[in-house]
Amino acid sequence: MLRMYKIMKARPEDISSLPVIELAAAKLLLGYAPKKVLEETTSQDELHHAQRLGLLWLAVHEDRPVGFAHVKLIEANAVHLQEIDVHPEHGRRGLGTKLIREVCSWAANTGFSSITLTTFRTVPWNMPWYLRLGFEAVSPDELGPALLSILREE
């Protein structure tokens, strides 16, 4: 069976389905992430806000979200990948990579000079995947105030 997927900007009606994706994807981090990460989801208000600003992308199958990327504006020239999740039922099909590439393309075309993210370094597949996609590890002394603030919050 051939599954067709597309990457698109989120619509208001898509927001309510994102927590299910977030929780399902979080189960992959069992044993690596704190319990809080495994049980909490991004608030509906925050997702609606991101959608209105055009900072929320979806991976869609048969007009139903199966993954998403949520970006925050953190500095005049930088955005932060706050969350990226793909439902495990649709995993291992390159959807996360497509979402990242879409966000990176948007950021470059919009004039942002960098995209930041934080990840769990001890998860065997996380950091290597981001490095393959062109992200670079940054030492703590190179972090700006906005990213330091995000790290403290997390």
ABEGO torsion letter per residue (X at the ends): XBBBBBBBBBBAAAAAAAAAAAAAAAAAABGABBAAAAABBBBAAAAAAAAAAGABBBBBBGGBBABBBBBBBABAABBBBABBBBBAAABGAGAAAAAAAAAAAAAAAAGBABBBBBBBAABAAAAAAAAAAGBBBBBAAABBAAAAAAAAAX
